[in-house]
Amino acid sequence: MYNKRTSTVTVLPKATTPYVLSRTVKALKSIPPAPAPTALEYKLARANLGEAFGTKKAKAAIRAEERNRVDVNAMQGVIEHVMDGIEIGAQHLPTTGMCLFDIEAHLY
C-alpha cells in the first residue's frame, strides 16, 4: 500500500484488498460541503418527491400521514383539560397497597 503523505510503501502480511476509496475533485476542494439536511427537511423533500413521482398507493400513504400528524401547538390548550380528566378518573382506581379482597369488599 502506498502512502502519499509519507511517500512510503507498506507490504500487507496477507493478500487482502484494501477498501480505502476516496474520491475528491480538485476544483471543488475549496468549497465546504453542504450541511446534512435535518429530519424535517428530509421528510418534506421525500414527501414532495412521492407526490410528484409516486404511485397511487404511495401518494395515499403520504396524504394519510399528513392527515394524522398531530399539531403540538394546538394541543397546548387541551393538555390541562386532559390532565384534569385523568385525575378525576384516577380517584376511583385502587391504590397499589390494596389487595384483591379489599377491592371486592369496596365493590359490595
Buried (B, 14 or more C-beta within 10 A) or exposed (E): EEEEEEEEEEEEEEEEEEEEEEEEEEEEEEEEEEEEEEEEEEEEEEBEEBEEEBEEEBBEBBEEEEEEEEEEEEEEEEEEEEEEEEEEEEEEEEEEEEEEEEEEEEEE
